[in-house]
Amino acid sequence: MRICVVGCGAIGGLFAAHLAQLADVEMWAYDRDQGHVDAINRDGLRLKGRTELVANVNARTDPADIPRCRFGIVATKGTVTEPAIVAAAPVFADGGSVCSVQNGIGNEELIAGHVTRVMRGVTLPASRVAGPGMIESDGHGLTWIGPFEPSPAPLAEVRYLAELLARSGLDALGLDDVRGAQWTKLLFNCATNPLSALTGLTHGQLVDHAPTRRLLEAVIQEGRAVAGALGISLEEDPVELVERLGHENYGHRPSMLQDVIAQRPTEIAQLNGGVVGAGRACGVPTPLNEAIVELVTGVERSWLL
């Protein structure tokens, strides 16, 4: 059975490295970074940190070189979801089921514009690209998968992919509805990612510093009100999740901080911008999230001046 990861970076690489350990999986990856792809094909996809392994992954920079796959896992930045799925869609043309494990909201809608069977995916493990062909795992966490309601993959496919992930060594659950988990992760990211990007503090340092701790709780509270107005029950308390993972992954630099350091476009539109848009649609004010969007876009603007 073939599986293709679209975006073999931090999270995509983590998933690909684990799934490639299964004897019944032929693992493929589409990534635009030629150096990363060359290293994977030459030396294997290497995972270090909390988990150490080397995986046989067929990596390509041109999706035309990838055969049809039964499952896809989209793990790109939300800033490039549209061009990535446009390029990769032919890989899933024979009824393949495609799961987003990306940050924020709105990615599934973009994917569903190009493939017919879509899954919502929410994942908590922390990882980063440590070099070409190398992924460093910073922390474990659960992954939830469920159908994307407007263009759902069959529930049997959802559960089968979750089973494959679990067999590969990742904690994963296939559920009927993962919107509560998705919004829990969304609010977690809305608090930790931009505040880390704006201050330079690690996840654990944000939690330990009283002013940033108060601010992240207020940001989460705004998002909680929006979720409530949408009728979404959170999977767990995002504040408790932030605190727990802050202690477990104290020195972790969230992805938006890494983007700011490298002066790359951030996912602020999919994170806090997503909360702002949802709040406007249901009449819930989100002034703190709006301010954070404006601050981060201001940082991005400064790189062009």
C-alpha atoms as a printed R data frame, in Angstrom:
    type eleno elety resid chain resno       x      y       z
1   ATOM     1    CA   MET     A     1   0.000  0.000   0.000
2   ATOM     2    CA   ARG     A     2   1.353  3.411  -0.969
3   ATOM     3    CA   ILE     A     3   1.193  6.523   1.222
4   ATOM     4    CA   CYS     A     4   2.463  9.946   0.185
5   ATOM     5    CA   VAL     A     5   3.385 12.769   2.550
6   ATOM     6    CA   VAL     A     6   2.956 16.186   0.954
7   ATOM     7    CA   GLY     A     7   5.574 18.324   2.683
8   ATOM     8    CA   CYS     A     8   8.306 16.206   4.295
9   ATOM     9    CA   GLY     A     9   9.357 18.811   6.841
10  ATOM    10    CA   ALA     A    10   9.076 18.653  10.617
11  ATOM    11    CA   ILE     A    11   5.711 16.902  11.041
12  ATOM    12    CA   GLY     A    12   5.521 15.334   7.586
13  ATOM    13    CA   GLY     A    13   8.984 13.874   8.055
14  ATOM    14    CA   LEU     A    14   8.029 12.522  11.475
15  ATOM    15    CA   PHE     A    15   4.974 10.762  10.029
16  ATOM    16    CA   ALA     A    16   6.868  9.475   6.987
17  ATOM    17    CA   ALA     A    17   9.739  8.085   9.064
18  ATOM    18    CA   HIS     A    18   7.372  6.151  11.311
19  ATOM    19    CA   LEU     A    19   5.061  4.854   8.585
20  ATOM    20    CA   ALA     A    20   8.023  3.686   6.503
21  ATOM    21    CA   GLN     A    21   8.848  1.172   9.260
22  ATOM    22    CA   LEU     A    22   5.737 -0.860   8.372
23  ATOM    23    CA   ALA     A    23   6.295 -3.827   6.072
24  ATOM    24    CA   ASP     A    24   2.960 -3.271   4.304
25  ATOM    25    CA   VAL     A    25   3.598  0.428   3.503
26  ATOM    26    CA   GLU     A    26   5.499  1.873   0.549
27  ATOM    27    CA   MET     A    27   6.331  5.415   1.650
28  ATOM    28    CA   TRP     A    28   6.597  8.356  -0.733
29  ATOM    29    CA   ALA     A    29   7.140 12.065  -0.108
30  ATOM    30    CA   TYR     A    30   6.711 15.239  -2.137
31  ATOM    31    CA   ASP     A    31   8.834 18.175  -1.045
32  ATOM    32    CA   ARG     A    32  10.171 21.171  -2.968
33  ATOM    33    CA   ASP     A    33  13.505 21.331  -1.113
34  ATOM    34    CA   GLN     A    34  15.940 19.632  -3.495
35  ATOM    35    CA   GLY     A    35  18.695 19.288  -0.904
36  ATOM    36    CA   HIS     A    36  16.318 17.687   1.595
37  ATOM    37    CA   VAL     A    37  14.982 15.282  -1.052
38  ATOM    38    CA   ASP     A    38  18.477 14.343  -2.239
39  ATOM    39    CA   ALA     A    39  19.592 13.588   1.332
40  ATOM    40    CA   ILE     A    40  16.526 11.422   1.980
41  ATOM    41    CA   ASN     A    41  17.074  9.394  -1.190
42  ATOM    42    CA   ARG     A    42  20.802  9.049  -0.543
43  ATOM    43    CA   ASP     A    43  20.948  8.374   3.205
44  ATOM    44    CA   GLY     A    44  17.364  7.638   4.220
45  ATOM    45    CA   LEU     A    45  15.078  9.881   6.249
46  ATOM    46    CA   ARG     A    46  16.759 10.103   9.654
47  ATOM    47    CA   LEU     A    47  14.814 10.722  12.855
48  ATOM    48    CA   LYS     A    48  16.682 11.647  16.016
49  ATOM    49    CA   GLY     A    49  15.850 12.959  19.483
50  ATOM    50    CA   ARG     A    50  13.225 11.107  21.507
51  ATOM    51    CA   THR     A    51  13.050  8.507  18.726
52  ATOM    52    CA   GLU     A    52  16.054  7.303  16.717
53  ATOM    53    CA   LEU     A    53  15.541  5.586  13.356
54  ATOM    54    CA   VAL     A    54  16.394  5.665   9.665
55  ATOM    55    CA   ALA     A    55  13.566  5.225   7.158
56  ATOM    56    CA   ASN     A    56  13.447  4.242   3.506
57  ATOM    57    CA   VAL     A    57  11.340  6.979   1.876
58  ATOM    58    CA   ASN     A    58  11.008  7.639  -1.851
59  ATOM    59    CA   ALA     A    59  11.265 11.430  -1.992
60  ATOM    60    CA   ARG     A    60  10.577 13.544  -5.077
61  ATOM    61    CA   THR     A    61  10.441 17.243  -5.949
62  ATOM    62    CA   ASP     A    62   8.083 16.542  -8.864
63  ATOM    63    CA   PRO     A    63   4.800 14.798  -7.938
64  ATOM    64    CA   ALA     A    64   4.539 13.551 -11.531
65  ATOM    65    CA   ASP     A    65   7.253 11.062 -10.527
66  ATOM    66    CA   ILE     A    66   5.117  9.630  -7.698
67  ATOM    67    CA   PRO     A    67   2.735  6.714  -8.419
68  ATOM    68    CA   ARG     A    68  -0.921  6.723  -7.352
69  ATOM    69    CA   CYS     A    69  -1.278  6.444  -3.561
70  ATOM    70    CA   ARG     A    70  -4.131  5.223  -1.382
71  ATOM    71    CA   PHE     A    71  -3.472  7.752   1.380
72  ATOM    72    CA   GLY     A    72  -2.035 11.238   1.493
73  ATOM    73    CA   ILE     A    73  -0.892 13.248   4.506
74  ATOM    74    CA   VAL     A    74  -0.600 16.998   3.898
75  ATOM    75    CA   ALA     A    75   1.896 18.539   6.305
76  ATOM    76    CA   THR     A    76   2.942 21.726   4.536
77  ATOM    77    CA   LYS     A    77   2.741 25.189   6.036
78  ATOM    78    CA   GLY     A    78  -0.737 26.618   5.648
79  ATOM    79    CA   THR     A    79   0.795 29.396   3.548
80  ATOM    80    CA   VAL     A    80   1.417 26.929   0.682
81  ATOM    81    CA   THR     A    81  -1.503 24.502   1.015
82  ATOM    82    CA   GLU     A    82  -3.132 25.562  -2.261
83  ATOM    83    CA   PRO     A    83  -0.128 25.184  -4.607
84  ATOM    84    CA   ALA     A    84   0.991 22.014  -2.830
85  ATOM    85    CA   ILE     A    85  -2.331 20.196  -3.232
86  ATOM    86    CA   VAL     A    86  -2.781 21.460  -6.803
87  ATOM    87    CA   ALA     A    87   0.570 19.865  -7.676
88  ATOM    88    CA   ALA     A    88  -0.003 16.654  -5.710
89  ATOM    89    CA   ALA     A    89  -3.686 16.030  -6.492
90  ATOM    90    CA   PRO     A    90  -2.995 13.616  -9.425
91  ATOM    91    CA   VAL     A    91  -1.233 11.285  -6.955
92  ATOM    92    CA   PHE     A    92  -4.643 10.715  -5.308
93  ATOM    93    CA   ALA     A    93  -6.723 10.705  -8.512
94  ATOM    94    CA   ASP     A    94  -7.875  7.095  -8.091
95  ATOM    95    CA   GLY     A    95  -9.946  7.803  -4.988
96  ATOM    96    CA   GLY     A    96  -7.121  8.307  -2.514
97  ATOM    97    CA   SER     A    97  -7.992  9.689   0.925
98  ATOM    98    CA   VAL     A    98  -6.042 12.785   1.985
99  ATOM    99    CA   CYS     A    99  -5.559 13.883   5.590
100 ATOM   100    CA   SER     A   100  -4.408 17.338   6.691
101 ATOM   101    CA   VAL     A   101  -2.255 17.412   9.831
102 ATOM   102    CA   GLN     A   102  -1.543 21.132   9.444
103 ATOM   103    CA   ASN     A   103  -1.830 23.950  11.924
104 ATOM   104    CA   GLY     A   104  -4.853 26.199  11.994
105 ATOM   105    CA   ILE     A   105  -8.159 26.040  10.168
106 ATOM   106    CA   GLY     A   106  -9.140 26.362   6.520
107 ATOM   107    CA   ASN     A   107  -6.658 23.875   5.046
108 ATOM   108    CA   GLU     A   108  -9.206 21.087   4.604
109 ATOM   109    CA   GLU     A   109 -11.406 23.377   2.521
110 ATOM   110    CA   LEU     A   110  -8.508 24.046   0.152
111 ATOM   111    CA   ILE     A   111  -7.635 20.349  -0.119
112 ATOM   112    CA   ALA     A   112 -11.275 19.429  -0.794
113 ATOM   113    CA   GLY     A   113 -11.202 21.706  -3.829
114 ATOM   114    CA   HIS     A   114  -8.842 19.235  -5.520
115 ATOM   115    CA   VAL     A   115  -9.460 15.758  -4.043
116 ATOM   116    CA   THR     A   116 -12.751 14.036  -3.176
117 ATOM   117    CA   ARG     A   117 -11.959 12.235   0.097
118 ATOM   118    CA   VAL     A   118 -10.617 14.436   2.883
119 ATOM   119    CA   MET     A   119  -9.820 13.910   6.574
120 ATOM   120    CA   ARG     A   120  -9.306 16.389   9.395
121 ATOM   121    CA   GLY     A   121  -6.128 15.606  11.276
122 ATOM   122    CA   VAL     A   122  -4.824 17.122  14.497
123 ATOM   123    CA   THR     A   123  -1.389 16.241  15.827
124 ATOM   124    CA   LEU     A   124   0.521 17.318  18.945
125 ATOM   125    CA   PRO     A   125   4.077 15.913  18.558
126 ATOM   126    CA   ALA     A   126   6.783 18.577  18.412
127 ATOM   127    CA   SER     A   127   9.579 18.242  15.865
128 ATOM   128    CA   ARG     A   128  11.832 20.290  13.602
129 ATOM   129    CA   VAL     A   129  14.038 19.906  10.553
130 ATOM   130    CA   ALA     A   130  17.568 19.602  11.918
131 ATOM   131    CA   GLY     A   131  19.252 19.470   8.504
132 ATOM   132    CA   PRO     A   132  18.814 17.931   5.050
133 ATOM   133    CA   GLY     A   133  17.199 14.528   5.488
134 ATOM   134    CA   MET     A   134  17.149 14.889   9.295
135 ATOM   135    CA   ILE     A   135  14.135 15.399  11.580
136 ATOM   136    CA   GLU     A   136  14.577 15.982  15.320
137 ATOM   137    CA   SER     A   137  11.707 14.862  17.542
138 ATOM   138    CA   ASP     A   138  11.237 17.178  20.523
139 ATOM   139    CA   GLY     A   139   8.189 15.577  22.127
140 ATOM   140    CA   HIS     A   140   5.445 13.012  21.827
141 ATOM   141    CA   GLY     A   141   1.733 13.668  21.567
142 ATOM   142    CA   LEU     A   142  -1.564 12.308  20.344
143 ATOM   143    CA   THR     A   143  -2.909 12.498  16.786
144 ATOM   144    CA   TRP     A   144  -6.646 12.575  16.070
145 ATOM   145    CA   ILE     A   145  -8.129 11.821  12.619
146 ATOM   146    CA   GLY     A   146 -11.734 12.188  11.465
147 ATOM   147    CA   PRO     A   147 -13.762 12.831   8.303
148 ATOM   148    CA   PHE     A   148 -13.919 16.356   6.876
149 ATOM   149    CA   GLU     A   149 -17.668 16.769   6.831
150 ATOM   150    CA   PRO     A   150 -18.215 18.523   3.449
151 ATOM   151    CA   SER     A   151 -16.015 16.008   1.533
152 ATOM   152    CA   PRO     A   152 -15.526 13.114   3.922
153 ATOM   153    CA   ALA     A   153 -13.253 10.140   3.534
154 ATOM   154    CA   PRO     A   154 -15.089  6.972   4.586
155 ATOM   155    CA   LEU     A   155 -14.912  6.334   8.313
156 ATOM   156    CA   ALA     A   156 -13.349  2.929   7.616
157 ATOM   157    CA   GLU     A   157 -10.471  4.709   5.842
158 ATOM   158    CA   VAL     A   158 -10.108  7.130   8.745
159 ATOM   159    CA   ARG     A   159  -9.813  4.291  11.223
160 ATOM   160    CA   TYR     A   160  -7.438  2.337   9.005
161 ATOM   161    CA   LEU     A   161  -5.028  5.267   8.669
162 ATOM   162    CA   ALA     A   162  -5.176  5.808  12.441
163 ATOM   163    CA   GLU     A   163  -4.403  2.119  12.927
164 ATOM   164    CA   LEU     A   164  -1.388  2.372  10.602
165 ATOM   165    CA   LEU     A   165  -0.077  5.371  12.524
166 ATOM   166    CA   ALA     A   166  -0.546  3.543  15.823
167 ATOM   167    CA   ARG     A   167   1.272  0.458  14.506
168 ATOM   168    CA   SER     A   168   4.120  2.687  13.333
169 ATOM   169    CA   GLY     A   169   4.709  3.973  16.869
170 ATOM   170    CA   LEU     A   170   2.637  7.161  16.876
171 ATOM   171    CA   ASP     A   171  -0.278  7.613  19.281
172 ATOM   172    CA   ALA     A   172  -3.312  8.017  17.007
173 ATOM   173    CA   LEU     A   173  -7.101  7.792  17.221
174 ATOM   174    CA   GLY     A   174  -9.709  7.646  14.452
175 ATOM   175    CA   LEU     A   175 -12.913  9.438  15.490
176 ATOM   176    CA   ASP     A   176 -16.281 10.354  13.977
177 ATOM   177    CA   ASP     A   177 -15.732 14.061  14.753
178 ATOM   178    CA   VAL     A   178 -12.396 15.747  15.479
179 ATOM   179    CA   ARG     A   179 -13.497 19.387  15.434
180 ATOM   180    CA   GLY     A   180 -13.130 19.563  19.224
181 ATOM   181    CA   ALA     A   181  -9.546 18.315  18.971
182 ATOM   182    CA   GLN     A   182  -8.832 20.643  16.052
183 ATOM   183    CA   TRP     A   183 -10.019 23.699  17.973
184 ATOM   184    CA   THR     A   184  -8.142 22.606  21.088
185 ATOM   185    CA   LYS     A   185  -4.914 22.495  19.049
186 ATOM   186    CA   LEU     A   186  -5.872 25.738  17.284
187 ATOM   187    CA   LEU     A   187  -6.209 27.643  20.567
188 ATOM   188    CA   PHE     A   188  -3.028 26.049  21.889
189 ATOM   189    CA   ASN     A   189  -1.183 27.294  18.789
190 ATOM   190    CA   CYS     A   190  -2.847 30.722  18.832
191 ATOM   191    CA   ALA     A   191  -1.407 31.288  22.297
192 ATOM   192    CA   THR     A   192   2.053 29.747  22.044
193 ATOM   193    CA   ASN     A   193   3.147 30.331  18.439
194 ATOM   194    CA   PRO     A   194   2.727 34.105  18.008
195 ATOM   195    CA   LEU     A   195   3.685 34.999  21.583
196 ATOM   196    CA   SER     A   196   6.875 32.993  21.180
197 ATOM   197    CA   ALA     A   197   7.491 34.590  17.780
198 ATOM   198    CA   LEU     A   198   7.002 38.101  19.197
199 ATOM   199    CA   THR     A   199   9.065 37.597  22.368
200 ATOM   200    CA   GLY     A   200  11.687 35.013  21.415
201 ATOM   201    CA   LEU     A   201  10.725 32.901  24.449
202 ATOM   202    CA   THR     A   202  10.501 29.131  24.258
203 ATOM   203    CA   HIS     A   203   7.256 27.327  25.056
204 ATOM   204    CA   GLY     A   204   8.288 26.666  28.647
205 ATOM   205    CA   GLN     A   205   9.546 30.209  29.184
206 ATOM   206    CA   LEU     A   206   6.192 31.617  28.032
207 ATOM   207    CA   VAL     A   207   4.445 29.554  30.694
208 ATOM   208    CA   ASP     A   208   6.909 30.489  33.437
209 ATOM   209    CA   HIS     A   209   6.805 34.263  32.768
210 ATOM   210    CA   ALA     A   210   3.707 35.654  34.519
211 ATOM   211    CA   PRO     A   211   2.859 38.427  31.995
212 ATOM   212    CA   THR     A   212   3.023 36.122  28.971
213 ATOM   213    CA   ARG     A   213   1.187 33.415  30.905
214 ATOM   214    CA   ARG     A   214  -1.688 35.839  31.581
215 ATOM   215    CA   LEU     A   215  -1.747 36.938  27.949
216 ATOM   216    CA   LEU     A   216  -1.821 33.429  26.517
217 ATOM   217    CA   GLU     A   217  -4.718 32.549  28.831
218 ATOM   218    CA   ALA     A   218  -6.645 35.619  27.613
219 ATOM   219    CA   VAL     A   219  -6.008 34.716  23.970
220 ATOM   220    CA   ILE     A   220  -7.303 31.208  24.617
221 ATOM   221    CA   GLN     A   221 -10.378 32.549  26.378
222 ATOM   222    CA   GLU     A   222 -11.348 34.567  23.302
223 ATOM   223    CA   GLY     A   223 -11.001 31.496  21.104
224 ATOM   224    CA   ARG     A   224 -12.958 29.386  23.578
225 ATOM   225    CA   ALA     A   225 -15.879 31.822  23.246
226 ATOM   226    CA   VAL     A   226 -15.810 31.471  19.457
227 ATOM   227    CA   ALA     A   227 -15.743 27.667  19.652
228 ATOM   228    CA   GLY     A   228 -18.691 27.747  22.048
229 ATOM   229    CA   ALA     A   229 -20.676 29.947  19.663
230 ATOM   230    CA   LEU     A   230 -19.982 27.422  16.887
231 ATOM   231    CA   GLY     A   231 -21.231 24.558  19.053
232 ATOM   232    CA   ILE     A   232 -17.804 22.931  19.268
233 ATOM   233    CA   SER     A   233 -16.845 21.154  22.506
234 ATOM   234    CA   LEU     A   234 -13.108 21.261  23.085
235 ATOM   235    CA   GLU     A   235 -11.273 17.963  23.511
236 ATOM   236    CA   GLU     A   236  -9.474 19.273  26.604
237 ATOM   237    CA   ASP     A   237  -8.642 22.550  28.324
238 ATOM   238    CA   PRO     A   238  -6.133 24.365  26.059
239 ATOM   239    CA   VAL     A   239  -4.633 26.222  29.044
240 ATOM   240    CA   GLU     A   240  -3.868 22.931  30.781
241 ATOM   241    CA   LEU     A   241  -2.448 21.591  27.518
242 ATOM   242    CA   VAL     A   242  -0.180 24.630  27.148
243 ATOM   243    CA   GLU     A   243   1.044 24.229  30.719
244 ATOM   244    CA   ARG     A   244   1.632 20.485  30.491
245 ATOM   245    CA   LEU     A   245   3.512 20.596  27.191
246 ATOM   246    CA   GLY     A   246   5.383 23.684  28.331
247 ATOM   247    CA   HIS     A   247   6.938 21.635  31.104
248 ATOM   248    CA   GLU     A   248   7.449 18.526  28.930
249 ATOM   249    CA   ASN     A   249   8.973 20.452  25.995
250 ATOM   250    CA   TYR     A   250  10.410 23.401  27.932
251 ATOM   251    CA   GLY     A   251  13.037 24.429  25.395
252 ATOM   252    CA   HIS     A   252  10.903 23.889  22.293
253 ATOM   253    CA   ARG     A   253  10.844 26.805  19.846
254 ATOM   254    CA   PRO     A   254   7.366 26.852  18.248
255 ATOM   255    CA   SER     A   255   7.258 26.837  14.460
256 ATOM   256    CA   MET     A   256   6.289 30.505  14.179
257 ATOM   257    CA   LEU     A   257   9.360 31.546  16.162
258 ATOM   258    CA   GLN     A   258  11.479 29.447  13.803
259 ATOM   259    CA   ASP     A   259   9.784 31.168  10.856
260 ATOM   260    CA   VAL     A   260  10.420 34.638  12.263
261 ATOM   261    CA   ILE     A   261  14.082 33.865  12.941
262 ATOM   262    CA   ALA     A   262  14.432 32.669   9.339
263 ATOM   263    CA   GLN     A   263  12.259 35.552   8.028
264 ATOM   264    CA   ARG     A   264   9.793 33.144   6.405
265 ATOM   265    CA   PRO     A   265   6.049 33.827   5.981
266 ATOM   266    CA   THR     A   266   4.171 32.692   9.093
267 ATOM   267    CA   GLU     A   267   0.876 30.836   9.534
268 ATOM   268    CA   ILE     A   268  -0.717 33.731  11.417
269 ATOM   269    CA   ALA     A   269  -3.633 33.847   8.938
270 ATOM   270    CA   GLN     A   270  -4.508 30.189   9.592
271 ATOM   271    CA   LEU     A   271  -4.079 30.493  13.382
272 ATOM   272    CA   ASN     A   272  -5.194 33.731  15.053
273 ATOM   273    CA   GLY     A   273  -6.540 34.992  11.746
274 ATOM   274    CA   GLY     A   274  -8.747 31.908  11.568
275 ATOM   275    CA   VAL     A   275 -10.157 32.649  15.026
276 ATOM   276    CA   VAL     A   276 -10.775 36.278  14.049
277 ATOM   277    CA   GLY     A   277 -12.629 35.241  10.894
278 ATOM   278    CA   ALA     A   278 -14.727 32.644  12.707
279 ATOM   279    CA   GLY     A   279 -15.498 35.173  15.441
280 ATOM   280    CA   ARG     A   280 -16.741 37.730  12.938
281 ATOM   281    CA   ALA     A   281 -18.940 35.101  11.273
282 ATOM   282    CA   CYS     A   282 -20.675 34.221  14.555
283 ATOM   283    CA   GLY     A   283 -20.640 37.673  16.166
284 ATOM   284    CA   VAL     A   284 -17.992 37.043  18.857
285 ATOM   285    CA   PRO     A   285 -15.374 39.830  19.326
286 ATOM   286    CA   THR     A   286 -11.719 38.786  19.321
287 ATOM   287    CA   PRO     A   287  -9.668 41.971  19.918
288 ATOM   288    CA   LEU     A   288  -6.587 40.243  21.364
289 ATOM   289    CA   ASN     A   289  -6.349 37.823  18.452
290 ATOM   290    CA   GLU     A   290  -6.808 40.729  16.034
291 ATOM   291    CA   ALA     A   291  -3.993 42.643  17.724
292 ATOM   292    CA   ILE     A   292  -1.697 39.628  17.536
293 ATOM   293    CA   VAL     A   293  -2.420 39.219  13.814
294 ATOM   294    CA   GLU     A   294  -1.532 42.885  13.255
295 ATOM   295    CA   LEU     A   295   1.686 42.601  15.281
296 ATOM   296    CA   VAL     A   296   2.922 39.496  13.478
297 ATOM   297    CA   THR     A   297   2.059 40.887  10.054
298 ATOM   298    CA   GLY     A   298   3.969 44.006  11.124
299 ATOM   299    CA   VAL     A   299   7.018 41.861  11.856
300 ATOM   300    CA   GLU     A   300   6.677 40.247   8.427
301 ATOM   301    CA   ARG     A   301   6.372 43.711   6.856
302 ATOM   302    CA   SER     A   302   9.620 44.821   8.506
303 ATOM   303    CA   TRP     A   303  11.573 42.228   6.477
304 ATOM   304    CA   LEU     A   304  10.605 44.040   3.261
305 ATOM   305    CA   LEU     A   305  11.705 47.512   4.346
